């Protein structure tokens, strides 16, 4: 590696420290919420009391959905989406893209039918710009809030996405400067902790976690920035420069299969037969169906599948809607396979760890936890070198408050969600309100605690007890008890409850152990 002078290293250290300090607490918030939403699907299932064992895309789907599509006018038969829900419902949404005067964008407008997946019975119907009301299409207010908190820090779009994109770039820059600073990378992977020297040990843990998580930091930073900027910056620029602002033309070119227009009437082929054929070809179950030009000779059916075992990118098959004949496997972007489409398809599994089930997600959570520790420990080390200055002392207290206060507020929003469900209140209002209410026990202790050790001990006890009691509150407000969950095969509900109990018990033990141990004299970390 290229040798650096002392002056260059000092400048690089300043860049590394200040880049992490200026936006470090926001970066920590993104990383911490990301750790939680890696298991977003599992949290969704747990929060609504389990998932249905129905198979919405099984035989008989055609007869269930066709009557609702047929009753719509031709204008709303141009685009039809069919998907399943966590509770086992089947959602059929015939719609057209209509200019929404409130937003200035073309948006989906039509009638959304919620059906019983087993019988095809109509449960609910919703009309209009349905995606403007989360009550209409979101199963869990808790999962929805936590994902939004991670994706855009609950800042209105597009500014929240731009902010998290900048934080993704920050993660990359601190990773690069950290790589240069920690020149003995292989040795740092196995650096031993020097017991009895508290501050030195803390620095060692920072180096160790940062070294092991270096590649992961690049991966998360790049993929996160990609998702944030692709919709807020890249696509609008592409729309204006390449398509003259024509949304429909851009969508047709980038995402739709090429078809020759033929508006003459023709009956759609059997969806059941296309689903069976597509499932066999893709080697994975169906999770979404899109129909274009229903009732016309140029109808096209696209069937989406999650990535089959051993692969990372989901599958999309294209069928001739009139004959039911298989056409080809369509890439995510464009009409022909390309390296760009492959990279685009890899972004989701690489960012979320969603490619090898619970195992890959658990690895992502572990590496994400290491990154959260790197951010907080780096801030604390930066502050300790300046602890004689009153301003930095207050910032050091802020680091502790945010480090523990954020998970306290997140925990409180879960309590608010379950209590709202139990009281038949609006959980979509109370969940974010619970987060804001949770800022009180999350922030106030930082102003009244005598010292850092007692403050951290209080937070760990508060979090530990809160995690232990959360499964109790979930069941008390109408959620599945463990016996029923076992009887119904709802392993996710039981697994999340047990995880919360173990984490809570660990935090309580940590707080009590911290209280029992003597406080050693710190040694400068130089």
NUBAMAR-755699 format. One record per residue (C-alpha): residue in one letter; y, z negated, x negated. Coordinates in nm, 4 decimals, padded with zeros to 6 digits. Layout:
<pts>
r:north:up:east
a:Y:Z:X
...
</pts>
This chain:
<pts>
r:north:up:east
x:00.0000:00.0000:00.0000
x:00.3535:00.0740:-00.1206
x:00.5171:-00.2158:-00.3029
x:00.8409:-00.3543:-00.1577
x:01.1213:-00.5348:-00.3365
x:01.2180:-00.8860:-00.2320
x:01.5319:-00.7533:-00.0658
x:01.3338:-00.4979:00.1340
x:01.0821:-00.7609:00.2417
x:01.3618:-00.9923:00.3559
x:01.5166:-00.7131:00.5609
x:01.1789:-00.6272:00.7089
x:01.1201:-00.9919:00.7921
x:01.4575:-00.9998:00.9660
x:01.3687:-00.6888:01.1681
x:01.0275:-00.8349:01.2543
x:01.1724:-01.1721:01.3547
x:01.4779:-01.0544:01.5449
x:01.2951:-00.7770:01.7317
x:01.0497:-01.0374:01.8530
x:01.3180:-01.2957:01.9263
x:01.5618:-01.0853:02.1275
x:01.3073:-00.9769:02.3887
x:01.0181:-01.1984:02.2874
x:01.0100:-01.4143:02.6005
x:01.0089:-01.1075:02.8267
x:00.7324:-00.9564:02.6135
x:00.5352:-01.2774:02.6525
x:00.5783:-01.2547:03.0315
x:00.4407:-00.8988:03.0344
x:00.1447:-00.9904:02.8124
x:00.0590:-01.3080:03.0053
x:00.0723:-01.1398:03.3461
x:-00.1297:-00.8536:03.1983
x:-00.4038:-01.0984:03.1002
x:-00.4288:-01.2047:03.4629
x:-00.4155:-00.8594:03.6225
x:-00.6910:-00.7236:03.3981
x:-00.9056:-00.8843:03.6686
x:-00.6790:-00.7597:03.9495
x:-00.9702:-00.6211:04.1510
x:-01.1659:-00.9441:04.1185
x:-00.8577:-01.1480:04.2152
x:-00.8094:-00.9223:04.5172
x:-01.1678:-00.9782:04.6314
x:-01.1425:-01.3537:04.5668
x:-00.8093:-01.3928:04.7443
x:-00.9238:-01.2244:05.0676
x:-01.2565:-01.4100:05.0761
x:-01.4977:-01.1489:04.9453
x:-01.5643:-00.7817:04.9987
x:-01.7601:-00.5955:05.2629
x:-02.1061:-00.4602:05.1829
x:-02.0453:-00.1533:05.3989
x:-02.0649:00.1950:05.2464
x:-01.7684:00.3814:05.4001
x:-01.8529:00.7117:05.2308
x:-02.2144:00.7127:05.3405
x:-02.3801:00.9524:05.5873
x:-02.1923:00.9928:05.9146
x:-01.8427:00.9901:05.7649
x:-01.7677:01.3369:05.8992
x:-01.8273:01.2361:06.2607
x:-01.6126:00.9243:06.2219
x:-01.3000:01.0816:06.0760
x:-01.2924:01.4318:06.2278
x:-01.1856:01.3247:06.5834
x:-00.8748:01.1489:06.4463
x:-00.7771:01.4421:06.2267
x:-00.8307:01.6953:06.5064
x:-00.5855:01.5191:06.7379
x:-00.2986:01.5580:06.4887
x:-00.0623:01.8564:06.4966
x:-00.1142:02.1250:06.2323
x:00.1891:02.0089:06.0367
x:00.0171:01.6795:05.9616
x:-00.3155:01.8426:05.8764
x:-00.1811:01.9933:05.5540
x:-00.2621:01.6778:05.3554
x:-00.5307:01.4256:05.4497
x:-00.6401:01.1293:05.2403
x:-00.9500:00.9216:05.3116
x:-01.0170:00.5984:05.1249
x:-01.1980:00.2687:05.1694
x:-01.0587:-00.0844:05.1618
x:-01.1804:-00.4098:05.0124
x:-01.2727:-00.5397:05.3589
x:-01.4823:-00.2317:05.4285
x:-01.2389:-00.0440:05.6498
x:-01.1980:00.3305:05.6304
x:-00.8422:00.4627:05.6077
x:-00.7675:00.8150:05.7294
x:-00.4145:00.9384:05.6698
x:-00.3146:01.2875:05.7916
x:00.0395:01.3463:05.6693
x:00.3044:01.5834:05.5444
x:00.5562:01.5436:05.2642
x:00.8915:01.4922:05.4357
x:01.2347:01.4281:05.2889
x:01.3186:01.0602:05.3261
x:01.6952:01.0401:05.3657
x:01.6914:00.6766:05.2530
x:01.5462:00.7580:04.9105
x:01.6258:01.1268:04.8635
x:01.2606:01.2011:04.7781
x:00.9859:01.3863:04.9606
x:00.7415:01.1190:05.0782
x:00.4224:01.0965:05.2821
x:00.4959:01.0805:05.6555
x:00.2235:01.0710:05.9193
x:-00.0263:00.8561:06.1085
x:-00.2539:00.6159:05.9245
x:-00.5772:00.5285:06.1087
x:-00.7717:00.2165:06.0061
x:-01.1344:00.2508:06.1178
x:-01.4403:00.0295:06.1221
x:-01.6486:00.1820:05.8433
x:-01.9784:00.1221:06.0242
x:-01.8917:00.2357:06.3771
x:-01.5833:00.4537:06.3325
x:-01.3959:00.2408:06.5891
x:-01.0167:00.2521:06.5611
x:-00.8838:-00.0851:06.4463
x:-00.5156:-00.0048:06.3850
x:-00.2774:00.2901:06.3815
x:00.0447:00.3060:06.1875
x:00.3038:00.5852:06.1986
x:00.5918:00.6901:05.9750
x:00.6593:00.6419:05.6038
x:00.3733:00.3952:05.5868
x:00.3957:00.3292:05.2126
x:00.7324:00.1605:05.2609
x:00.5691:-00.1459:05.4188
x:00.3158:-00.3293:05.2051
x:00.1656:-00.4922:05.5157
x:00.0307:-00.1489:05.6108
x:-00.1696:-00.0628:05.3006
x:-00.2109:-00.3713:05.0764
x:-00.5092:-00.6035:05.1283
x:-00.3965:-00.8970:04.9118
x:-00.0341:-01.0073:04.8796
x:-00.1331:-01.2235:04.5805
x:-00.2868:-00.9379:04.3822
x:00.0014:-00.7074:04.4775
x:00.2657:-00.9556:04.3603
x:00.0948:-01.0309:04.0282
x:00.0505:-00.6610:03.9501
x:00.4157:-00.5923:04.0354
x:00.5212:-00.8868:03.8185
x:00.3309:-00.7372:03.5266
x:00.4326:-00.3753:03.5798
x:00.8054:-00.4269:03.6304
x:00.8715:-00.8011:03.6057
x:00.9674:-00.7937:03.9736
x:01.2819:-00.5999:03.8826
x:01.3700:-00.3192:04.1296
x:01.2383:00.0259:04.0403
x:01.3014:00.2165:03.8211
x:01.4761:-00.0445:03.6050
x:01.1764:-00.2747:03.5918
x:00.9522:00.0056:03.4667
x:01.2088:00.1057:03.2070
x:01.2327:-00.2566:03.0914
x:00.8554:-00.2932:03.0497
x:00.8511:00.0437:02.8718
x:01.1054:-00.0857:02.6214
x:00.8911:-00.3969:02.5759
x:00.5916:-00.1735:02.5053
x:00.7899:-00.0021:02.2304
x:00.8914:-00.3469:02.1030
x:00.5244:-00.4425:02.0753
x:00.4601:-00.1307:01.8674
x:00.7567:-00.1977:01.6374
x:00.6650:-00.5603:01.5757
x:00.3081:-00.4513:01.5111
x:00.4213:-00.2005:01.2479
x:00.6497:-00.4487:01.0738
x:00.3788:-00.7159:01.0955
x:00.1265:-00.4787:00.9354
x:00.3616:-00.4170:00.6435
x:00.4422:-00.7860:00.6017
x:00.0788:-00.8991:00.6120
x:-00.0287:-00.6868:00.3206
x:-00.3595:-00.8663:00.2671
x:-00.4956:-00.7584:00.6031
x:-00.8698:-00.7949:00.5326
x:-00.8208:-01.1388:00.3778
x:-00.6012:-01.2456:00.6711
x:-00.8831:-01.1625:00.9134
x:-01.0730:-01.4625:00.7775
x:-00.7909:-01.6963:00.6719
x:-00.9108:-02.0593:00.6942
x:-00.7090:-02.3279:00.8666
x:-00.5796:-02.5959:00.6313
x:-00.6375:-02.9197:00.8173
x:-00.3889:-03.2005:00.7886
x:-00.0972:-02.9631:00.7346
x:00.0149:-02.9042:01.0881
x:00.2897:-02.6469:01.0408
x:00.0954:-02.4509:00.7806
x:-00.2079:-02.4451:01.0109
x:00.0104:-02.3205:01.2948
x:00.1364:-02.0355:01.0752
x:-00.2198:-01.9541:00.9733
x:-00.3249:-01.9284:01.3365
x:-00.0298:-01.6948:01.4012
x:-00.1355:-01.4685:01.1124
x:-00.5018:-01.4793:01.2123
x:-00.4395:-01.3951:01.5787
x:-00.1855:-01.1274:01.4892
x:-00.4156:-00.9597:01.2374
x:-00.7133:-00.9472:01.4713
x:-00.4932:-00.8211:01.7551
x:-00.2957:-00.5649:01.5546
x:-00.4807:-00.2546:01.6766
x:-00.4815:-00.3986:02.0274
x:-00.1036:-00.4451:02.0115
x:-00.0590:-00.0767:01.9269
x:-00.2955:00.0194:02.2077
x:-00.1281:-00.1956:02.4720
x:00.2227:-00.1077:02.3573
x:00.1607:00.2664:02.3581
x:-00.0314:00.2866:02.6864
x:00.2086:00.0461:02.8578
x:00.5123:00.2466:02.7473
x:00.3333:00.5631:02.8598
x:00.2854:00.4322:03.2133
x:00.6402:00.2957:03.2321
x:00.8228:00.6047:03.1071
x:00.5993:00.8792:03.2500
x:00.7205:00.8267:03.6064
x:01.0754:00.7079:03.5384
x:01.1850:00.9370:03.2545
x:00.9324:01.2088:03.1647
x:00.8421:01.3341:03.5132
x:01.2034:01.3524:03.6436
x:01.3054:01.5458:03.3305
x:01.0073:01.7782:03.3668
x:01.0838:01.8223:03.7357
x:01.4400:01.9329:03.6683
x:01.3840:02.1433:03.3569
x:01.0570:02.3197:03.4402
x:01.0573:02.3289:03.8208
x:01.4248:02.3258:03.9145
x:01.3845:01.9980:04.1037
x:01.1156:02.1428:04.3360
x:00.8736:01.8507:04.3929
x:00.6205:02.0547:04.5880
x:00.6021:02.3237:04.3201
x:00.5611:02.0619:04.0467
x:00.2852:01.8842:04.2395
x:00.1033:02.2131:04.3079
x:00.1206:02.3180:03.9424
x:00.0302:01.9862:03.7810
x:-00.2169:01.8311:04.0204
x:-00.3399:02.0696:04.2932
x:-00.6240:02.3235:04.2517
x:-00.5266:02.6886:04.2642
x:-00.6070:02.8551:04.6016
x:-00.5150:03.1854:04.7633
x:-00.3117:03.1196:05.0772
x:-00.4920:03.2133:05.4003
x:-00.3540:03.0402:05.7126
x:-00.6144:03.1858:05.9500
x:-00.8164:02.9272:06.1415
x:-01.1538:02.8069:06.0136
x:-01.3609:02.4945:06.0719
x:-01.3948:02.2520:05.7823
x:-01.7469:02.2347:05.6375
x:-01.9511:01.9139:05.6575
x:-01.7914:01.6328:05.4594
x:-02.1274:01.4543:05.4473
x:-02.2899:01.7427:05.2596
x:-02.0000:01.7744:05.0160
x:-02.0040:01.3988:04.9487
x:-02.3778:01.3994:04.8801
x:-02.3500:01.6959:04.6424
x:-02.0464:01.5542:04.4628
x:-02.2114:01.2147:04.4147
x:-02.5140:01.3811:04.2557
x:-02.2984:01.5942:04.0234
x:-02.0617:01.3161:03.9177
x:-02.3255:01.0457:03.8797
x:-02.0987:00.7874:04.0441
x:-02.0077:00.6802:04.4000
x:-01.7104:00.8201:04.5913
x:-01.3875:00.6198:04.6097
x:-01.1372:00.8706:04.7501
x:-01.1257:01.2060:04.9317
x:-00.8334:01.4456:04.9652
x:-00.8313:01.7412:05.2070
x:-00.5672:02.0129:05.1881
x:-00.5076:02.2738:05.4614
x:-00.7477:02.1244:05.7146
x:-00.8486:02.3762:05.9829
x:-00.7499:02.6776:05.7695
x:-00.9580:02.9247:05.5729
x:-00.7904:02.8155:05.2468
x:-00.8919:02.4503:05.2935
x:-00.9763:02.2603:04.9745
x:-01.1589:01.9279:04.9461
x:-01.1243:01.7078:04.6387
x:-01.3613:01.4151:04.5890
x:-01.2845:01.1409:04.3367
x:-01.5364:00.9192:04.1577
x:-01.4952:00.6298:03.9131
x:-01.6107:00.7003:03.5584
x:-01.9911:00.7173:03.5481
x:-02.1876:00.4891:03.3160
x:-02.1161:00.5657:02.9518
x:-01.7885:00.7531:03.0194
x:-01.4231:00.6473:03.0321
x:-01.2513:00.9046:03.2545
x:-01.2979:00.9332:03.6292
x:-01.4426:01.2497:03.7855
x:-01.2813:01.4841:04.0366
x:-01.4786:01.7601:04.2073
x:-01.3284:02.0508:04.4021
x:-01.4966:02.2176:04.7013
x:-01.4191:02.5181:04.9176
x:-01.3329:02.3509:05.2480
x:-01.4603:02.6388:05.4641
x:-01.7995:02.7011:05.3012
x:-01.8544:02.3591:05.1423
x:-01.9389:02.5283:04.8120
x:-01.8761:02.3404:04.4842
x:-01.5997:02.5008:04.2774
x:-01.5509:02.2995:03.9571
x:-01.4699:01.9643:03.7990
x:-01.0923:01.9360:03.7937
x:-00.9106:01.7495:03.5143
x:-00.6508:01.4885:03.6012
x:-00.3570:01.7125:03.5067
x:-00.3634:02.0910:03.5215
x:-00.6441:02.3151:03.6369
x:-00.8384:02.3570:03.3137
x:-00.9714:02.0900:03.0728
x:-00.7265:02.0150:02.7939
x:-00.6614:01.7524:02.5294
x:-00.3475:01.6459:02.7197
x:-00.5428:01.5861:03.0377
x:-00.8092:01.3931:02.8457
x:-00.5460:01.1697:02.6839
x:-00.3836:01.1128:03.0224
x:-00.7194:01.0163:03.1712
x:-00.7891:00.7705:02.8891
x:-00.4648:00.5791:02.9379
x:-00.5849:00.3694:03.2322
x:-00.9173:00.2427:03.0905
x:-00.7639:00.1775:02.7492
x:-00.4728:-00.0170:02.8965
x:-00.6744:-00.2246:03.1439
x:-01.0163:-00.2485:02.9772
x:-01.1688:-00.1059:03.2923
x:-01.4571:00.0942:03.1439
x:-01.7574:-00.1351:03.0879
x:-01.7378:-00.3767:03.3780
x:-01.6708:-00.7461:03.3305
x:-01.7635:-00.7375:02.9607
x:-01.4853:-00.4970:02.8562
x:-01.2363:-00.6776:03.0792
x:-01.3318:-01.0113:02.9195
x:-01.2715:-00.8622:02.5723
x:-00.9298:-00.7353:02.6860
x:-00.8449:-01.0810:02.8218
x:-00.9452:-01.2415:02.4916
x:-00.7392:-00.9986:02.2836
x:-00.4502:-01.0260:02.5294
x:-00.4593:-01.4047:02.4992
x:-00.4397:-01.3685:02.1224
x:-00.1339:-01.1463:02.1630
x:00.0343:-01.3968:02.3968
x:-00.0275:-01.6672:02.1349
x:00.1143:-01.4404:01.8620
x:00.4369:-01.3925:02.0582
x:00.4863:-01.7627:02.1350
x:00.3773:-01.8847:01.7918
x:00.6006:-01.6288:01.6231
x:00.8990:-01.7498:01.8253
x:00.8213:-02.1117:01.7417
x:00.7886:-02.0354:01.3695
x:01.1186:-01.8456:01.3763
x:01.2873:-02.1414:01.5442
x:01.1395:-02.4024:01.3096
x:01.2942:-02.2311:01.0101
x:01.6303:-02.2844:01.1820
x:01.5659:-02.6187:01.3480
x:01.8764:-02.7780:01.1954
x:02.1005:-02.5567:01.4122
x:02.1630:-02.6924:01.7669
x:02.1536:-02.3449:01.9249
x:01.8092:-02.2719:01.7839
x:01.6897:-02.6164:01.8919
x:01.7761:-02.5290:02.2504
x:01.6091:-02.1897:02.2148
x:01.2966:-02.3655:02.0846
x:01.2876:-02.5776:02.3999
x:01.3305:-02.2580:02.6052
x:01.0257:-02.1083:02.4312
x:00.8137:-02.4046:02.5387
x:00.9522:-02.3983:02.8935
x:00.8832:-02.0273:02.9404
x:00.5472:-02.0474:02.7618
x:00.4178:-02.3046:03.0103
x:00.6591:-02.2630:03.3001
x:00.5573:-01.9034:03.3717
x:00.1887:-01.9852:03.4313
x:00.2977:-02.2832:03.6444
x:00.5068:-02.0512:03.8649
x:00.2194:-01.8003:03.8857
x:-00.0124:-02.0803:03.9922
x:00.2336:-02.1908:04.2588
x:00.2501:-01.8403:04.4054
x:-00.1285:-01.8567:04.4522
x:-00.0908:-02.1880:04.6377
x:00.1821:-02.0369:04.8547
x:-00.0394:-01.7378:04.9334
x:-00.3348:-01.9476:05.0533
x:-00.1170:-02.1928:05.2446
x:00.0532:-01.8989:05.4203
x:-00.2866:-01.7572:05.5149
x:-00.3943:-02.0940:05.6526
x:-00.0747:-02.1266:05.8574
x:-00.0860:-01.7627:05.9763
x:00.2524:-01.7068:05.8097
x:00.3698:-01.3937:05.6296
x:00.1887:-01.4125:05.2969
x:00.3871:-01.1135:05.1651
x:00.7039:-01.3244:05.1957
x:00.5609:-01.6585:05.0881
x:00.3797:-01.5361:04.7758
x:00.6948:-01.4349:04.5822
x:00.8756:-01.7308:04.7418
x:00.6035:-01.9565:04.6015
x:00.6667:-01.8113:04.2560
x:01.0367:-01.8939:04.2828
x:00.9598:-02.2415:04.4155
x:00.7203:-02.2883:04.1233
x:01.0055:-02.2373:03.8796
x:01.1228:-02.5917:03.9630
x:00.8180:-02.7750:03.8193
x:00.8068:-02.5022:03.5558
x:01.1625:-02.5424:03.4276
x:01.2955:-02.8899:03.5180
x:01.0615:-03.0843:03.2822
x:01.2206:-02.8962:02.9930
x:01.5511:-03.0690:03.0630
x:01.4162:-03.4228:03.0968
x:01.1304:-03.4471:02.8428
x:01.1979:-03.6630:02.5412
x:01.0172:-03.4486:02.2854
x:00.8134:-03.1303:02.2529
x:00.4754:-03.3024:02.2324
x:00.5181:-03.4967:02.5548
x:00.6528:-03.1840:02.7275
x:00.3527:-02.9733:02.6266
x:00.1158:-03.2537:02.7259
x:00.2775:-03.2728:03.0709
x:00.2527:-02.8960:03.1204
x:-00.1142:-02.8890:03.0226
x:-00.1948:-03.1688:03.2635
x:00.0027:-02.9996:03.5409
x:-00.1681:-02.6654:03.4854
x:-00.5099:-02.8223:03.4482
x:-00.4871:-03.0223:03.7697
x:-00.3363:-02.7245:03.9526
x:-00.6221:-02.4961:03.8474
x:-00.8834:-02.7521:03.9492
x:-00.7323:-02.7999:04.2951
x:-00.6729:-02.4300:04.3686
x:-01.0333:-02.3528:04.4781
x:-01.0173:-02.6590:04.7049
x:-00.6979:-02.5320:04.8682
x:-00.8481:-02.1841:04.9045
x:-01.1470:-02.3204:05.0970
x:-00.9369:-02.5663:05.2961
x:-00.7133:-02.2855:05.4257
x:-01.0038:-02.0848:05.5652
x:-01.1611:-01.9279:05.2573
x:-01.5357:-01.8979:05.2007
x:-01.7121:-02.2133:05.0924
x:-01.9622:-02.1853:04.8090
x:-02.2723:-02.2048:05.0270
x:-02.1502:-01.9174:05.2447
x:-02.0412:-01.7175:04.9397
x:-02.3894:-01.7514:04.7892
x:-02.5577:-01.6641:05.1181
x:-02.3410:-01.3521:05.1592
x:-02.3745:-01.2413:04.7974
x:-02.0032:-01.2901:04.7252
x:-02.0490:-01.3599:04.3552
x:-01.6889:-01.2722:04.2693
x:-01.5524:-01.5520:04.4869
x:-01.7811:-01.8081:04.3242
x:-01.7183:-01.6756:03.9710
x:-01.3390:-01.6959:03.9994
x:-01.3563:-02.0489:04.1431
x:-01.5812:-02.1665:03.8590
x:-01.3552:-02.0013:03.5999
x:-01.0513:-02.1820:03.7406
x:-01.2373:-02.5142:03.7352
x:-01.3474:-02.4668:03.3735
x:-01.0010:-02.3636:03.2583
x:-00.8463:-02.6562:03.4415
x:-01.0924:-02.9047:03.2940
x:-01.0266:-02.7621:02.9467
x:-00.6510:-02.8051:02.9824
x:-00.6844:-03.1623:03.1073
x:-00.9164:-03.2459:02.8165
x:-00.6713:-03.0806:02.5736
x:-00.3794:-03.2822:02.7109
x:-00.5713:-03.6111:02.6896
x:-00.6947:-03.5312:02.3384
x:-00.3397:-03.4437:02.2320
x:-00.2236:-03.7830:02.3611
x:-00.4979:-03.9658:02.1709
x:-00.4490:-03.7992:01.8309
x:-00.1867:-03.9309:01.5847
x:00.1037:-03.7010:01.5049
x:00.0971:-03.5899:01.1375
x:00.4074:-03.5250:00.9378
x:00.4878:-03.1527:00.9343
x:00.4850:-02.9601:00.6073
x:00.7220:-02.6657:00.5565
x:00.5534:-02.3299:00.6208
x:00.6682:-02.1491:00.3109
</pts>
